[in-house]
Amino acid sequence: MGFGNGSDLDAFCKLIPSSVNSVGGFGQEPLHETDTPIDQDADMFISLHCNAFANRAIHGLETFFWSGNHQGRRLASMVNIQLAIDTGWRDRGVKNTNVFGVLRRLPAFPACLIEYNFISNPEFEQRFRDPKVLNLLARSTATGIRNYSRLYF
């Protein structure tokens, strides 16, 4: 994987702002199990999310990796650091997990799950509707991935 020029990065970073929806409620389908197909030829896997919590004041970004997955930890750390730097948002850190099914299926594969922030927080729900914020998140995530790729591929 590589981002050799600006057009590669631009293609990777394309987001569709209309795909952002308001939080509809809590207790929706958890990420414990998934049947999402994973391309076995992929170099890494990144799952992108917005968190939600009943306390609407909670905010901050956090990135998860499967417990014991050292490559996942490295990827999660590099992406999380870049997001924290670029957004200036509260950094809730890089955390290991043994809960998210999407990561459980990839225990030795560079994989992470990003929670960009809490869409249940009214301030961040509004921010996620701004195409400039979505572009910043995409570019920041891509830069973290590129930084990881340069070191480990």
MDAnalysis code that builds the backbone (N, CA, C; Angstrom):
import MDAnalysis as mda
import numpy as np

u = mda.Universe.empty(459, n_residues=153, atom_resindex=np.repeat(np.arange(153), 3), trajectory=True)
u.add_TopologyAttr("name", ["N", "CA", "C"] * 153)
u.add_TopologyAttr("resid", np.arange(1, 154))
u.add_TopologyAttr("resname", ["MET", "GLY", "PHE", "GLY", "ASN", "GLY", "SER", "ASP", "LEU", "ASP", "ALA", "PHE", "CYS", "LYS", "LEU", "ILE", "PRO", "SER", "SER", "VAL", "ASN", "SER", "VAL", "GLY", "GLY", "PHE", "GLY", "GLN", "GLU", "PRO", "LEU", "HIS", "GLU", "THR", "ASP", "THR", "PRO", "ILE", "ASP", "GLN", "ASP", "ALA", "ASP", "MET", "PHE", "ILE", "SER", "LEU", "HIS", "CYS", "ASN", "ALA", "PHE", "ALA", "ASN", "ARG", "ALA", "ILE", "HIS", "GLY", "LEU", "GLU", "THR", "PHE", "PHE", "TRP", "SER", "GLY", "ASN", "HIS", "GLN", "GLY", "ARG", "ARG", "LEU", "ALA", "SER", "MET", "VAL", "ASN", "ILE", "GLN", "LEU", "ALA", "ILE", "ASP", "THR", "GLY", "TRP", "ARG", "ASP", "ARG", "GLY", "VAL", "LYS", "ASN", "THR", "ASN", "VAL", "PHE", "GLY", "VAL", "LEU", "ARG", "ARG", "LEU", "PRO", "ALA", "PHE", "PRO", "ALA", "CYS", "LEU", "ILE", "GLU", "TYR", "ASN", "PHE", "ILE", "SER", "ASN", "PRO", "GLU", "PHE", "GLU", "GLN", "ARG", "PHE", "ARG", "ASP", "PRO", "LYS", "VAL", "LEU", "ASN", "LEU", "LEU", "ALA", "ARG", "SER", "THR", "ALA", "THR", "GLY", "ILE", "ARG", "ASN", "TYR", "SER", "ARG", "LEU", "TYR", "PHE"])
u.atoms.positions = np.array([
    [0.857, -1.167, 0.000],
    [0.000, 0.000, 0.000],
    [0.895, 1.219, 0.000],
    [0.512, 2.212, -0.740],
    [1.263, 3.441, -0.716],
    [0.451, 4.579, -1.273],
    [0.763, 5.756, -0.795],
    [0.134, 6.961, -1.304],
    [1.226, 7.738, -2.009],
    [1.460, 7.370, -3.266],
    [2.572, 7.933, -4.001],
    [2.390, 9.373, -4.407],
    [1.152, 9.792, -4.599],
    [0.949, 11.172, -5.013],
    [-0.357, 11.682, -4.424],
    [-0.616, 12.947, -4.616],
    [-1.809, 13.573, -4.056],
    [-3.099, 12.940, -4.520],
    [-3.144, 12.478, -5.769],
    [-4.393, 11.914, -6.270],
    [-4.736, 10.599, -5.564],
    [-3.709, 9.798, -5.196],
    [-3.968, 8.580, -4.426],
    [-4.611, 8.919, -3.093],
    [-4.040, 9.906, -2.426],
    [-4.558, 10.318, -1.133],
    [-5.947, 10.923, -1.284],
    [-6.149, 11.725, -2.325],
    [-7.472, 12.318, -2.561],
    [-8.524, 11.243, -2.779],
    [-8.191, 10.213, -3.540],
    [-9.141, 9.132, -3.798],
    [-9.462, 8.390, -2.510],
    [-8.468, 8.171, -1.682],
    [-8.672, 7.459, -0.425],
    [-9.548, 8.264, 0.528],
    [-9.426, 9.583, 0.488],
    [-10.075, 10.448, 1.457],
    [-11.495, 10.862, 1.095],
    [-12.010, 10.442, -0.015],
    [-13.333, 10.904, -0.432],
    [-14.418, 10.395, 0.520],
    [-15.179, 11.312, 1.047],
    [-16.300, 10.993, 1.938],
    [-17.569, 11.591, 1.375],
    [-18.690, 11.009, 1.706],
    [-19.988, 11.510, 1.270],
    [-20.711, 12.055, 2.489],
    [-20.754, 13.388, 2.670],
    [-21.343, 13.966, 3.878],
    [-22.791, 13.573, 4.113],
    [-23.544, 13.274, 3.075],
    [-24.945, 12.927, 3.267],
    [-25.115, 11.591, 3.974],
    [-24.028, 10.833, 4.140],
    [-24.131, 9.550, 4.817],
    [-24.146, 9.700, 6.335],
    [-23.945, 10.908, 6.839],
    [-23.946, 11.140, 8.274],
    [-25.383, 11.307, 8.740],
    [-25.786, 10.492, 9.688],
    [-27.141, 10.547, 10.222],
    [-27.116, 10.949, 11.684],
    [-28.202, 11.512, 12.131],
    [-28.355, 11.830, 13.541],
    [-28.450, 10.540, 14.338],
    [-27.986, 10.592, 15.574],
    [-28.092, 9.418, 16.437],
    [-29.569, 9.159, 16.717],
    [-29.994, 7.945, 16.471],
    [-31.405, 7.608, 16.605],
    [-31.746, 7.028, 17.960],
    [-30.795, 6.617, 18.704],
    [-31.070, 6.025, 20.003],
    [-29.912, 5.147, 20.410],
    [-29.980, 4.672, 21.619],
    [-28.893, 3.866, 22.152],
    [-29.334, 2.420, 22.216],
    [-28.403, 1.531, 22.406],
    [-28.720, 0.120, 22.485],
    [-28.977, -0.505, 21.132],
    [-28.484, 0.127, 20.074],
    [-28.656, -0.445, 18.747],
    [-27.692, -1.617, 18.584],
    [-27.745, -2.266, 17.464],
    [-26.958, -3.472, 17.214],
    [-25.489, -3.275, 17.595],
    [-24.980, -4.031, 18.564],
    [-23.576, -3.892, 18.964],
    [-22.649, -4.488, 17.920],
    [-21.390, -4.142, 18.044],
    [-20.382, -4.604, 17.093],
    [-19.712, -5.895, 17.570],
    [-20.454, -6.728, 18.296],
    [-19.868, -7.971, 18.807],
    [-19.649, -8.994, 17.707],
    [-20.557, -9.084, 16.774],
    [-20.449, -10.056, 15.691],
    [-20.642, -9.333, 14.364],
    [-20.013, -9.834, 13.345],
    [-20.173, -9.250, 12.023],
    [-19.940, -10.321, 10.972],
    [-20.575, -10.159, 9.859],
    [-20.311, -11.057, 8.745],
    [-19.746, -10.276, 7.569],
    [-19.176, -9.096, 7.865],
    [-18.566, -8.278, 6.836],
    [-17.397, -9.033, 6.207],
    [-17.401, -9.187, 4.882],
    [-16.281, -9.889, 4.249],
    [-15.013, -9.050, 4.314],
    [-13.902, -9.703, 4.510],
    [-12.608, -9.038, 4.573],
    [-11.781, -9.551, 3.407],
    [-11.258, -8.647, 2.619],
    [-10.423, -9.015, 1.475],
    [-9.094, -9.560, 1.999],
    [-8.829, -10.813, 1.742],
    [-7.615, -11.451, 2.244],
    [-6.351, -10.894, 1.611],
    [-6.470, -10.135, 0.529],
    [-5.303, -9.518, -0.093],
    [-5.026, -8.127, 0.473],
    [-5.839, -7.676, 1.401],
    [-5.674, -6.344, 1.972],
    [-4.427, -6.296, 2.852],
    [-3.870, -5.106, 2.981],
    [-2.699, -4.909, 3.838],
    [-3.092, -4.629, 5.281],
    [-4.285, -4.067, 5.469],
    [-4.753, -3.724, 6.806],
    [-6.254, -3.514, 6.759],
    [-6.855, -3.393, 7.941],
    [-8.298, -3.178, 8.037],
    [-8.553, -2.087, 9.063],
    [-9.340, -1.072, 8.666],
    [-9.705, 0.025, 9.561],
    [-11.219, 0.169, 9.522],
    [-11.831, 0.100, 10.678],
    [-13.274, 0.236, 10.801],
    [-13.567, 1.614, 11.399],
    [-14.392, 2.414, 10.722],
    [-14.629, 3.810, 11.083],
    [-16.003, 3.973, 11.720],
    [-16.039, 4.659, 12.870],
    [-17.289, 4.802, 13.620],
    [-17.363, 6.136, 14.330],
    [-18.575, 6.459, 14.753],
    [-18.818, 7.513, 15.732],
    [-19.434, 6.838, 16.943],
    [-18.950, 7.166, 18.104],
    [-19.420, 6.581, 19.341],
    [-20.718, 7.246, 19.780],
    [-21.388, 6.663, 20.760],
    [-22.592, 7.244, 21.353],
    [-22.693, 6.778, 22.792],
    [-23.268, 7.640, 23.626],
    [-23.425, 7.315, 25.041],
    [-24.603, 8.100, 25.582],
    [-25.243, 7.577, 26.593],
    [-26.422, 8.232, 27.163],
    [-26.086, 9.614, 27.730],
    [-24.901, 9.768, 28.315],
    [-24.461, 11.070, 28.816],
    [-23.991, 11.885, 27.615],
    [-24.784, 12.850, 27.214],
    [-24.514, 13.596, 25.983],
    [-23.341, 14.568, 26.102],
    [-22.784, 14.720, 27.293],
    [-21.631, 15.605, 27.477],
    [-20.309, 14.908, 27.148],
    [-20.314, 13.588, 27.106],
    [-19.088, 12.829, 26.832],
    [-18.595, 13.146, 25.418],
    [-17.274, 13.281, 25.291],
    [-16.687, 13.534, 23.972],
    [-15.257, 13.017, 23.949],
    [-14.705, 12.916, 22.768],
    [-13.324, 12.499, 22.596],
    [-13.194, 11.357, 21.615],
    [-12.014, 11.276, 21.013],
    [-11.745, 10.204, 20.056],
    [-10.986, 9.093, 20.753],
    [-11.182, 7.877, 20.270],
    [-10.460, 6.724, 20.791],
    [-10.351, 5.678, 19.686],
    [-9.299, 4.884, 19.771],
    [-9.043, 3.884, 18.753],
    [-8.741, 2.563, 19.433],
    [-9.368, 1.495, 18.917],
    [-9.264, 0.173, 19.518],
    [-8.482, -0.784, 18.625],
    [-7.809, -1.754, 19.267],
    [-7.156, -2.857, 18.573],
    [-7.457, -4.124, 19.357],
    [-7.351, -5.278, 18.702],
    [-7.616, -6.545, 19.353],
    [-6.505, -6.844, 20.360],
    [-6.869, -7.240, 21.570],
    [-5.894, -7.553, 22.621],
    [-4.839, -8.526, 22.110],
    [-3.592, -8.167, 22.290],
    [-2.482, -9.024, 21.875],
    [-2.054, -8.845, 20.429],
    [-2.747, -8.037, 19.663],
    [-2.392, -7.813, 18.258],
    [-1.415, -6.642, 18.194],
    [-0.132, -6.956, 18.115],
    [0.896, -5.906, 18.157],
    [0.849, -5.001, 16.932],
    [0.601, -5.572, 15.752],
    [0.485, -4.735, 14.555],
    [-0.758, -3.857, 14.629],
    [-1.832, -4.388, 15.156],
    [-3.044, -3.592, 15.346],
    [-2.806, -2.439, 16.316],
    [-2.047, -2.709, 17.389],
    [-1.711, -1.655, 18.353],
    [-0.896, -0.550, 17.696],
    [0.073, -0.932, 16.890],
    [0.900, 0.070, 16.204],
    [0.066, 0.914, 15.238],
    [-0.775, 0.246, 14.453],
    [-1.640, 0.966, 13.514],
    [-2.581, 1.897, 14.267],
    [-3.246, 1.386, 15.302],
    [-4.180, 2.194, 16.089],
    [-3.470, 3.404, 16.694],
    [-2.264, 3.199, 17.202],
    [-1.515, 4.294, 17.824],
    [-1.171, 5.385, 16.823],
    [-0.697, 4.989, 15.658],
    [-0.294, 5.989, 14.667],
    [-1.484, 6.768, 14.126],
    [-2.595, 6.092, 13.903],
    [-3.789, 6.783, 13.414],
    [-4.350, 7.684, 14.510],
    [-4.412, 7.178, 15.734],
    [-4.977, 7.958, 16.841],
    [-4.160, 9.219, 17.119],
    [-2.845, 9.079, 17.109],
    [-1.978, 10.245, 17.339],
    [-2.217, 11.306, 16.282],
    [-2.283, 10.874, 15.023],
    [-2.493, 11.833, 13.935],
    [-3.842, 12.531, 14.075],
    [-4.889, 11.781, 14.404],
    [-6.216, 12.375, 14.593],
    [-6.217, 13.378, 15.739],
    [-5.571, 13.030, 16.851],
    [-5.529, 13.938, 17.994],
    [-4.793, 15.235, 17.650],
    [-3.697, 15.112, 16.932],
    [-2.923, 16.294, 16.525],
    [-3.746, 17.168, 15.581],
    [-4.314, 16.550, 14.548],
    [-4.997, 17.313, 13.502],
    [-6.317, 17.928, 13.956],
    [-7.046, 17.239, 14.821],
    [-8.358, 17.755, 15.243],
    [-8.277, 18.613, 16.492],
    [-7.317, 18.338, 17.355],
    [-7.254, 19.028, 18.635],
    [-8.320, 18.542, 19.610],
    [-9.009, 17.460, 19.248],
    [-10.068, 16.933, 20.111],
    [-9.474, 16.166, 21.280],
    [-10.261, 16.016, 22.319],
    [-9.852, 15.236, 23.478],
    [-9.467, 13.831, 23.012],
    [-8.310, 13.375, 23.463],
    [-7.803, 12.059, 23.100],
    [-8.090, 11.091, 24.240],
    [-9.032, 10.176, 24.020],
    [-9.377, 9.176, 25.024],
    [-8.437, 7.976, 24.952],
    [-7.542, 7.994, 23.962],
    [-6.479, 7.010, 23.909],
    [-6.694, 5.830, 22.990],
    [-5.666, 4.993, 22.988],
    [-5.657, 3.745, 22.232],
    [-5.926, 2.641, 23.248],
    [-6.893, 1.787, 22.937],
    [-7.338, 0.792, 23.912],
    [-7.395, -0.593, 23.286],
    [-7.019, -1.590, 24.080],
    [-7.184, -2.952, 23.597],
    [-8.590, -3.427, 23.945],
    [-9.077, -4.379, 23.168],
    [-10.422, -4.897, 23.369],
    [-10.462, -6.365, 22.978],
    [-11.395, -7.060, 23.539],
    [-11.688, -8.418, 23.091],
    [-13.191, -8.557, 22.868],
    [-13.822, -7.439, 22.495],
    [-15.268, -7.387, 22.327],
    [-15.693, -7.248, 20.873],
    [-15.085, -6.349, 20.130],
    [-15.571, -6.027, 18.790],
    [-15.306, -7.175, 17.816],
    [-16.382, -7.739, 17.291],
    [-16.286, -8.887, 16.399],
    [-15.477, -8.611, 15.148],
    [-15.562, -7.394, 14.642],
    [-14.841, -7.053, 13.415],
    [-13.328, -7.173, 13.631],
    [-12.849, -6.931, 14.853],
    [-11.428, -7.074, 15.159],
    [-11.086, -8.502, 15.577],
    [-12.019, -9.190, 16.196],
    [-11.786, -10.572, 16.635],
    [-11.447, -11.464, 15.441],
    [-12.033, -11.185, 14.297],
    [-11.802, -12.000, 13.099],
    [-10.407, -11.785, 12.526],
    [-9.663, -10.798, 13.048],
    [-8.351, -10.443, 12.497],
    [-7.304, -10.352, 13.605],
    [-7.105, -11.403, 14.393],
    [-6.259, -11.288, 15.588],
    [-4.782, -11.015, 15.323],
    [-4.281, -11.323, 14.127],
    [-2.864, -11.092, 13.833],
    [-2.676, -10.169, 12.633],
    [-3.715, -9.513, 12.212],
    [-3.732, -8.654, 11.033],
    [-3.709, -7.207, 11.500],
    [-2.964, -6.293, 10.855],
    [-3.018, -4.886, 11.267],
    [-4.459, -4.371, 11.112],
    [-5.139, -4.199, 12.234],
    [-6.542, -3.798, 12.203],
    [-6.850, -2.914, 13.403],
    [-7.703, -1.919, 13.180],
    [-8.134, -1.072, 14.291],
    [-9.548, -0.575, 14.026],
    [-10.184, -0.131, 15.085],
    [-11.523, 0.438, 15.022],
    [-11.434, 1.842, 15.605],
    [-11.767, 2.831, 14.793],
    [-11.693, 4.233, 15.209],
    [-13.078, 4.715, 15.623],
    [-13.157, 5.300, 16.793],
    [-14.356, 6.024, 17.234],
    [-13.965, 7.504, 17.172],
    [-14.416, 8.176, 16.109],
    [-13.974, 9.555, 15.872],
    [-14.380, 10.506, 16.988],
    [-15.531, 10.326, 17.554],
    [-16.004, 11.122, 18.665],
    [-17.398, 10.621, 18.985],
    [-18.108, 11.319, 19.843],
    [-19.435, 10.892, 20.263],
    [-20.495, 11.692, 19.520],
    [-21.194, 11.019, 18.618],
    [-22.254, 11.673, 17.858],
    [-23.437, 12.004, 18.772],
    [-23.482, 11.401, 19.952],
    [-24.528, 11.703, 20.932],
    [-24.297, 13.064, 21.595],
    [-23.092, 13.611, 21.464],
    [-22.788, 14.941, 21.967],
    [-23.280, 15.955, 20.926],
    [-24.201, 16.857, 21.300],
    [-24.781, 17.781, 20.309],
    [-23.747, 18.597, 19.529],
    [-22.678, 19.022, 20.194],
    [-21.638, 19.801, 19.500],
    [-20.986, 18.973, 18.395],
    [-20.653, 17.727, 18.703],
    [-19.979, 16.899, 17.713],
    [-20.951, 16.356, 16.674],
    [-22.209, 16.173, 17.033],
    [-23.195, 15.790, 16.020],
    [-23.241, 16.853, 14.934],
    [-23.210, 18.121, 15.331],
    [-23.196, 19.217, 14.348],
    [-21.897, 19.226, 13.544],
    [-20.788, 19.007, 14.211],
    [-19.499, 19.006, 13.506],
    [-19.456, 17.935, 12.429],
    [-20.041, 16.771, 12.717],
    [-20.010, 15.670, 11.754],
    [-20.858, 15.957, 10.524],
    [-21.652, 17.004, 10.551],
    [-22.445, 17.393, 9.378],
    [-21.667, 18.337, 8.451],
    [-20.517, 18.786, 8.908],
    [-19.706, 19.743, 8.156],
    [-18.741, 18.992, 7.230],
    [-18.863, 19.167, 5.918],
    [-17.955, 18.474, 4.988],
    [-16.476, 18.769, 5.260],
    [-16.161, 19.945, 5.778],
    [-14.755, 20.268, 6.081],
    [-14.235, 19.387, 7.219],
    [-15.061, 19.130, 8.205],
    [-14.660, 18.259, 9.314],
    [-14.489, 16.827, 8.809],
    [-15.417, 16.367, 7.981],
    [-15.307, 15.017, 7.435],
    [-14.053, 14.867, 6.581],
    [-13.737, 15.887, 5.818],
    [-12.518, 15.859, 5.013],
    [-11.280, 15.830, 5.912],
    [-11.290, 16.611, 6.983],
    [-10.176, 16.611, 7.933],
    [-9.997, 15.214, 8.534],
    [-11.091, 14.588, 8.934],
    [-11.002, 13.245, 9.511],
    [-10.457, 12.246, 8.499],
    [-10.915, 12.325, 7.276],
    [-10.442, 11.416, 6.237],
    [-8.956, 11.611, 5.966],
    [-8.550, 12.852, 5.802],
    [-7.135, 13.128, 5.520],
    [-6.237, 12.745, 6.697],
    [-6.700, 13.027, 7.897],
    [-5.923, 12.692, 9.082],
    [-5.780, 11.179, 9.231],
    [-6.871, 10.462, 9.012],
    [-6.828, 8.997, 9.070],
    [-5.876, 8.465, 8.005],
    [-5.967, 8.982, 6.801],
    [-5.089, 8.549, 5.712],
    [-3.628, 8.841, 6.030],
    [-3.357, 9.976, 6.648],
    [-1.976, 10.308, 7.015],
    [-1.453, 9.340, 8.066],
    [-2.278, 8.996, 9.056],
    [-1.873, 8.008, 10.059],
    [-1.585, 6.658, 9.426],
    [-2.418, 6.255, 8.475],
    [-2.208, 4.995, 7.754],
    [-0.918, 5.059, 6.937],
    [-0.708, 6.169, 6.271],
    [0.512, 6.338, 5.474],
    [1.744, 6.275, 6.376],
    [1.690, 6.923, 7.530],
    [2.818, 6.889, 8.463],
    [3.106, 5.461, 8.920],
    [2.065, 4.709, 9.227],
    [2.219, 3.308, 9.607],
    [2.826, 2.520, 8.455],
    [2.297, 2.705, 7.260],
    [2.773, 1.960, 6.082],
    [4.244, 2.219, 5.815],
    [4.685, 3.435, 5.981],
    [6.086, 3.767, 5.728],
    [7.018, 3.060, 6.699],
    [6.569, 2.823, 7.921],
    [7.402, 2.170, 8.906],
    [7.362, 0.637, 8.835],
    [6.215, 0.080, 8.481],
    [6.036, -1.376, 8.634],
    [5.811, -2.127, 7.325],
    [5.804, -1.451, 6.178],
    [5.662, -2.164, 4.910],
    [6.872, -1.896, 4.034],
])
